[in-house]
Amino acid sequence: MNRRQARENVFYLVFETEFQKEEINSAELFQSAQELGVIEYDEFTERVFFGVMSELENLDRKIEENTKGWKLERISKVSLAIMRICVYEMLCCEDVPFNISINEAVELAKKFDYDKAPSFINGVVNKIAENEGLKK
């Protein structure tokens, strides 16, 4: 499995958590998705999904700080899931260059989100990258 497919797996899982606000059990969700054939096991998928879930509060804070006048509740669940993955990768996955994370986020948005989402996501995650000193 390549990283693009792994990111789609992570997207499915992170997106699903939005519909399980009551007591999200990440491990059960991950295992259940595999058993049902929704995702295929991959180490990168596991690392990024559990990383996103453990850093969710921090990721959401960074996203909200970098969206002018947008509260998280106003952002589509698809866009939010994509940005959470991207921001986690940029800040926590040293083996993934930040520009690759951004590009992959835009590609996920083109595939799963509405027409204007790719440019919105690109703007937000680029601003986060800049504010975090990733762009030199």
BELURSUL-V360940 format. One line per field, one symbol per residue. ss: DSSP state (@ for helix, = for strand, . for the rest). psi: psi as a letter, one per 20 degrees, with the letter a starting at -180 (. if undefined). burial: 1 if it has 24 or more other C-alpha atoms within 12 Angstrom, else 0. Layout:
ss = ???
psi = ???
burial = ???
//
This chain:
ss = ..@@@@@@@@@@@@@@@........@@@@@@@@@@.......@@@@@@@@@@@@.@@@@@@@@@@......@@@..@@@@@@@@@@@@@@@@.....@@@@@@@@@@@@@@@....@@@@@@@@@@@@@@@.....
psi = prhghghgggggggghhhjlhpmpnggggggghghijhqqppggggggghgghhjgggghggghhjoojpqhhipqhggggghggghggghinhjoqhhgggghgggghhhiarhigghggggghhgggghjjhp.
burial = 0000011111111111110000000100110010000011100111111111100100110111011000010010111111111111111100000111111111111001100011011101111110000000
//
